[in-house]
Amino acid sequence: MTEAFGGGVVGVITALANQQTAAGDEVEIWFMRRPQAPVDPARIGLDPRVQLREFDRTRPAFGGMRRMYCAIRRLLREDGADIVHLHSSFAGALGRLAWSRRDAPRVFYSPHGFAFLMLDRSLAMRTAYRVVERRLARRGAGLITTWESEADAARESLGVEPAGVIHTGLSAEAIAGYRSSTPTERARPRVGMVGRVAYQKAPWRFRAVATAVPEADFVWIGGGDPADEARWLSDIEVTGWLGPAELDEAIRELDLLLFPSLWEGFPLSLAQAQAMGIPAVASDVVGNRDIVIDGLTGYLCSDDEALIERTRALVIDAGLRARMREHASESSGRLSDIRLGAETAAIYRAVARR
């Protein structure tokens, strides 16, 4: 179940549902579309055996949330599922509030990026998110976190041990295709970022590095509100939104990925670039830490000065870029989601045996 059927959550849920269905499980996806990034479920490659149930979030305000909450309560009371797996913050809260100790189904929650890490919210709001997460953390069967850095955030901020860790990522077929791409070195290196032009992605940091490192050409692959593009990236090339094939080609043309985001869950665009063998200079935050091997496939940076210094080092040293490119490509198999279904099923069964 998710209230955030858009962005990276879609890829995770699709891969998980398909792998579970292939293993013989019966899977239903209950969802609400994300208004900022709506997705047509019929066009995302779901196994046709996966059943879909949509909750309309627009009529009336919060009506979809209320209907989903009531449906979860009925599902739990009527023993209508063996496992209920909640994805993203609001679905996580609804499902765990609906759960009680007498309910037979096991209720798990995967945040895909904790809301209290979102620095575009006020301190008061982030504190409130953390308090809610702490109070709900021990309801149900527990947290299933994405990769190790999110598990560390759960331990440090919520004081709980996750029920398990799963590894989302790219398909094995996609990684094989990315590995087969041939790099093209230019006289002037091309440095890029992939993502929305939004506060989370820190476009002002990208521009600051571009200003400080004139030896390279900089491009932002993606788009956003025209006012945000003008405010933060007025003198930077911005491609606008691209289709899948165009996006792949735009990333392949990069010599270096500069990924200065303020927080993440598990950024697939960063994983994709690494699988293509593109070195990365990334902020040292949850999600990025799981993808970039510091000093081997790129650098993790804790401040703006380090972003500038590491980017400059890779721009001026073609040999260093080549070595990191080779390591990134060779190690990209660890970024596959091939284990996702089996890992999740093992967590379900381990809790069911308690």
C-alpha positions as CSV (number, residue, x, y, z in Angstrom):
1,M,0.0,0.0,0.0
2,T,1.2,3.5,-0.8
3,E,-0.2,7.0,-0.9
4,A,2.9,8.1,-3.0
5,F,2.5,6.2,-6.3
6,G,5.0,8.3,-8.1
7,G,8.8,8.8,-8.5
8,G,11.1,6.1,-7.2
9,V,8.5,4.4,-5.0
10,V,6.8,3.2,-8.2
11,G,9.9,1.3,-9.4
12,V,10.4,-0.3,-6.0
13,I,6.8,-1.5,-5.7
14,T,6.7,-2.7,-9.3
15,A,9.9,-4.7,-8.9
16,L,8.8,-6.1,-5.5
17,A,5.3,-7.1,-6.8
18,N,6.6,-8.7,-9.9
19,Q,9.2,-10.8,-8.0
20,Q,6.7,-11.8,-5.4
21,T,4.2,-12.8,-8.1
22,A,6.8,-14.8,-9.9
23,A,7.5,-16.7,-6.7
24,G,3.9,-17.7,-6.5
25,D,2.4,-15.1,-4.1
26,E,-0.9,-13.3,-4.7
27,V,-0.2,-9.6,-4.7
28,E,-2.5,-6.6,-4.6
29,I,-1.3,-3.0,-4.8
30,W,-3.5,-0.4,-3.0
31,F,-2.5,3.1,-4.0
32,M,-3.1,6.8,-4.4
33,R,-1.5,8.7,-7.3
34,R,1.1,11.3,-6.4
35,P,-0.3,14.6,-7.8
36,Q,3.2,16.0,-8.6
37,A,4.2,13.0,-10.6
38,P,1.2,10.9,-11.5
39,V,1.9,7.4,-13.0
40,D,-0.4,5.2,-15.1
41,P,-0.2,1.8,-13.4
42,A,-0.9,0.1,-16.8
43,R,2.3,1.4,-18.3
44,I,4.9,0.5,-15.7
45,G,5.5,-3.1,-16.5
46,L,3.5,-4.7,-13.7
47,D,2.9,-8.5,-14.0
48,P,-0.8,-8.7,-15.2
49,R,-1.6,-11.0,-12.3
50,V,-1.0,-8.2,-9.8
51,Q,-4.3,-6.7,-8.8
52,L,-4.7,-2.9,-8.4
53,R,-7.0,-0.9,-6.2
54,E,-6.9,2.9,-6.4
55,F,-8.1,5.3,-3.8
56,D,-9.1,8.7,-5.1
57,R,-7.4,11.4,-3.0
58,T,-9.1,14.4,-4.5
59,R,-12.8,14.1,-3.4
60,P,-13.1,15.4,-0.7
61,A,-9.9,16.6,0.8
62,F,-8.3,13.8,2.7
63,G,-11.1,11.5,1.6
64,G,-8.8,9.1,0.0
65,M,-6.7,8.8,3.2
66,R,-9.9,8.1,5.2
67,R,-11.1,5.5,2.8
68,M,-7.7,3.8,2.7
69,Y,-7.6,3.8,6.5
70,C,-11.1,2.2,6.7
71,A,-10.2,-0.4,4.1
72,I,-7.0,-1.3,6.0
73,R,-9.0,-1.8,9.2
74,R,-11.5,-4.1,7.4
75,L,-8.6,-6.0,5.9
76,L,-7.0,-6.5,9.3
77,R,-10.2,-7.4,11.1
78,E,-11.3,-9.9,8.4
79,D,-7.9,-11.6,8.2
80,G,-7.9,-10.7,4.5
81,A,-4.1,-10.8,4.0
82,D,-1.1,-12.7,5.3
83,I,1.1,-9.6,5.0
84,V,0.4,-5.9,4.7
85,H,3.4,-3.9,3.5
86,L,3.1,-0.1,3.8
87,H,5.3,2.1,1.6
88,S,6.0,5.8,2.3
89,S,5.1,8.0,5.3
90,F,1.4,8.5,5.2
91,A,0.5,5.0,4.2
92,G,2.9,3.9,7.0
93,A,1.0,6.0,9.5
94,L,-2.5,5.0,8.4
95,G,-1.7,1.3,8.4
96,R,0.0,1.2,11.7
97,L,-2.7,3.3,13.3
98,A,-5.3,0.8,12.0
99,W,-3.3,-2.1,13.4
100,S,-3.9,-3.6,16.8
101,R,-2.3,-6.5,18.7
102,R,-5.2,-8.8,18.0
103,D,-4.9,-8.5,14.3
104,A,-3.7,-11.6,12.5
105,P,-1.9,-10.1,9.5
106,R,1.7,-8.9,9.9
107,V,2.0,-5.2,9.1
108,F,5.4,-3.9,7.9
109,Y,6.4,-0.4,6.9
110,S,9.1,0.9,4.5
111,P,9.6,4.7,4.6
112,H,11.7,5.1,1.3
113,G,13.2,8.2,2.9
114,F,12.2,9.4,6.3
115,A,10.1,12.6,6.3
116,F,12.1,14.0,9.2
117,L,15.2,14.2,7.0
118,M,13.5,16.6,4.6
119,L,15.3,19.9,5.1
120,D,12.7,22.0,3.2
121,R,10.4,21.5,6.2
122,S,10.6,23.7,9.3
123,L,12.4,22.4,12.4
124,A,9.1,22.1,14.2
125,M,7.6,20.0,11.4
126,R,10.6,17.7,11.2
127,T,10.5,17.3,15.0
128,A,6.8,16.4,14.7
129,Y,7.6,13.8,12.0
130,R,10.3,12.3,14.2
131,V,7.9,12.1,17.2
132,V,5.2,10.4,15.1
133,E,7.7,7.9,13.7
134,R,9.1,7.1,17.1
135,R,5.6,6.5,18.6
136,L,4.5,4.3,15.7
137,A,7.9,2.5,15.2
138,R,6.9,-0.5,17.5
139,R,3.4,-1.0,16.1
140,G,3.0,-3.9,13.7
141,A,5.8,-6.2,12.7
142,G,8.4,-3.4,12.3
143,L,10.4,-1.4,9.8
144,I,11.8,-2.8,6.6
145,T,14.4,-0.3,5.5
146,T,16.0,0.3,2.2
147,W,19.8,-0.3,2.3
148,E,22.0,0.1,5.3
149,S,22.1,3.9,5.6
150,E,18.4,4.1,6.1
151,A,18.6,1.3,8.8
152,D,21.3,3.4,10.5
153,A,18.9,6.4,10.5
154,A,16.2,4.3,12.1
155,R,18.6,3.2,14.9
156,E,20.0,6.7,15.5
157,S,16.8,8.8,15.3
158,L,14.1,6.4,16.3
159,G,16.0,4.0,18.6
160,V,14.6,0.9,16.9
161,E,16.2,-2.0,15.2
162,P,14.6,-2.6,11.8
163,A,13.0,-6.0,11.1
164,G,15.2,-6.2,8.1
165,V,17.0,-4.5,5.3
166,I,16.1,-4.9,1.6
167,H,18.2,-3.8,-1.4
168,T,16.3,-1.9,-4.1
169,G,18.0,-0.8,-7.3
170,L,18.3,-1.4,-11.0
171,S,17.3,-4.5,-12.9
172,A,20.1,-7.0,-13.8
173,E,19.2,-6.5,-17.4
174,A,19.5,-2.7,-17.2
175,I,22.9,-3.0,-15.5
176,A,24.2,-5.3,-18.2
177,G,23.1,-2.8,-20.8
178,Y,24.7,0.1,-19.0
179,R,28.0,-1.8,-18.6
180,S,28.1,-2.3,-22.4
181,S,28.1,1.4,-23.1
182,T,31.3,2.9,-24.4
183,P,32.6,6.1,-22.6
184,T,33.6,9.1,-24.7
185,E,36.1,11.5,-23.2
186,R,36.0,15.1,-24.3
187,A,38.6,17.9,-24.4
188,R,36.3,19.7,-21.8
189,P,34.7,17.3,-19.3
190,R,30.9,17.4,-19.1
191,V,29.6,17.5,-15.5
192,G,25.9,16.9,-14.9
193,M,23.1,16.4,-12.3
194,V,20.0,14.3,-12.9
195,G,16.8,15.2,-11.1
196,R,14.1,17.8,-10.4
197,V,15.1,21.4,-10.1
198,A,13.9,21.6,-6.5
199,Y,15.2,22.5,-3.0
200,Q,15.9,18.8,-2.1
201,K,18.5,18.6,-5.0
202,A,20.3,21.8,-3.9
203,P,20.7,23.4,-7.4
204,W,22.5,26.4,-5.8
205,R,25.3,24.1,-4.7
206,F,25.5,22.7,-8.3
207,R,25.8,26.3,-9.6
208,A,28.4,27.2,-7.0
209,V,30.6,24.3,-8.1
210,A,30.1,25.2,-11.8
211,T,31.2,28.8,-11.1
212,A,34.3,27.5,-9.1
213,V,35.3,25.0,-11.8
214,P,35.4,26.7,-15.2
215,E,37.4,23.9,-16.8
216,A,34.3,21.9,-17.4
217,D,30.8,22.3,-19.0
218,F,27.9,21.8,-16.6
219,V,24.4,20.6,-17.4
220,W,21.3,19.9,-15.3
221,I,19.4,16.9,-16.7
222,G,15.8,17.4,-15.7
223,G,13.5,20.3,-15.1
224,G,11.3,22.1,-12.6
225,D,9.3,25.2,-12.0
226,P,10.5,27.9,-14.4
227,A,10.9,30.3,-11.5
228,D,13.2,27.9,-9.7
229,E,15.2,27.3,-12.8
230,A,15.7,31.0,-13.2
231,R,16.5,31.6,-9.6
232,W,19.1,28.8,-9.1
233,L,20.3,27.9,-12.6
234,S,20.1,31.0,-14.7
235,D,23.4,30.5,-16.5
236,I,23.4,26.7,-16.5
237,E,22.1,24.5,-19.3
238,V,18.9,22.8,-18.2
239,T,17.6,20.0,-20.5
240,G,14.0,19.9,-19.3
241,W,12.2,16.5,-18.7
242,L,13.4,13.8,-21.0
243,G,11.9,10.4,-22.1
244,P,13.6,7.2,-20.9
245,A,15.8,6.8,-24.0
246,E,16.8,10.4,-24.1
247,L,17.6,10.3,-20.4
248,D,19.9,7.3,-20.8
249,E,21.7,9.0,-23.7
250,A,22.1,12.3,-21.7
251,I,23.6,10.5,-18.7
252,R,25.9,8.5,-21.0
253,E,27.3,11.8,-22.3
254,L,28.5,12.8,-18.9
255,D,32.1,12.4,-17.7
256,L,31.2,13.1,-14.1
257,L,28.0,13.2,-12.0
258,L,27.7,16.0,-9.4
259,F,24.9,15.0,-7.0
260,P,24.7,17.6,-4.2
261,S,21.2,16.7,-2.8
262,L,20.3,17.5,0.8
263,W,18.5,14.2,1.5
264,E,17.6,11.1,-0.4
265,G,16.0,7.7,-0.1
266,F,17.8,5.6,-2.7
267,P,18.4,7.8,-5.8
268,L,18.1,5.6,-8.9
269,S,19.6,8.2,-11.2
270,L,22.8,8.1,-9.1
271,A,22.8,4.3,-9.2
272,Q,22.2,4.4,-13.0
273,A,25.2,6.7,-13.6
274,Q,27.4,4.5,-11.4
275,A,26.3,1.4,-13.4
276,M,27.3,3.3,-16.6
277,G,30.7,3.7,-15.1
278,I,30.3,7.5,-14.4
279,P,32.2,8.7,-11.3
280,A,30.2,10.7,-8.9
281,V,30.8,13.5,-6.5
282,A,27.8,13.3,-4.1
283,S,26.7,14.7,-0.8
284,D,27.2,12.4,2.2
285,V,23.6,11.7,3.0
286,V,21.3,8.6,3.4
287,G,21.0,6.8,0.1
288,N,24.0,8.3,-1.5
289,R,26.2,6.5,1.0
290,D,24.9,3.1,-0.2
291,I,25.7,3.8,-3.9
292,V,29.0,5.7,-4.0
293,I,32.1,3.9,-2.7
294,D,34.0,6.8,-1.3
295,G,37.5,7.2,-2.9
296,L,36.8,4.3,-5.3
297,T,33.8,5.0,-7.5
298,G,33.5,8.7,-6.6
299,Y,33.5,10.9,-3.5
300,L,31.1,11.6,-0.7
301,C,31.3,15.2,0.6
302,S,30.1,16.7,3.8
303,D,30.2,20.4,2.8
304,D,30.2,22.7,-0.2
305,E,34.0,23.2,-0.1
306,A,34.6,19.5,-0.4
307,L,32.1,19.3,-3.4
308,I,34.1,21.9,-5.2
309,E,37.5,20.4,-4.4
310,R,36.5,16.8,-5.4
311,T,34.8,18.0,-8.6
312,R,37.9,20.0,-9.6
313,A,40.2,17.0,-8.9
314,L,38.2,14.7,-11.2
315,V,37.8,17.4,-13.9
316,I,41.5,18.1,-14.2
317,D,42.7,14.5,-13.8
318,A,41.5,12.2,-16.7
319,G,43.4,9.3,-15.2
320,L,41.6,9.5,-12.0
321,R,38.3,9.6,-13.8
322,A,39.2,6.6,-15.8
323,R,40.2,4.6,-12.7
324,M,36.9,5.5,-11.0
325,R,35.0,4.8,-14.1
326,E,36.4,1.2,-14.2
327,H,35.7,0.6,-10.5
328,A,32.1,2.0,-10.8
329,S,31.3,-0.3,-13.7
330,E,32.9,-3.4,-12.2
331,S,31.1,-2.9,-8.8
332,S,27.7,-2.1,-10.3
333,G,26.3,-5.6,-9.8
334,R,25.7,-4.7,-6.1
335,L,23.2,-2.1,-7.2
336,S,20.8,-4.7,-8.7
337,D,17.4,-5.3,-7.2
338,I,17.6,-9.0,-8.1
339,R,17.5,-9.9,-4.4
340,L,14.5,-7.7,-3.5
341,G,11.7,-10.3,-3.6
342,A,13.7,-13.0,-1.8
343,E,15.0,-10.7,0.9
344,T,11.5,-9.3,1.6
345,A,10.0,-12.8,1.8
346,A,12.7,-13.9,4.2
347,I,11.9,-11.0,6.5
348,Y,8.2,-11.8,6.3
349,R,8.8,-15.4,7.3
350,A,11.3,-14.6,10.0
351,V,8.7,-12.4,11.8
352,A,5.9,-14.9,11.2
353,R,8.0,-17.6,13.1
354,R,8.3,-15.6,16.2
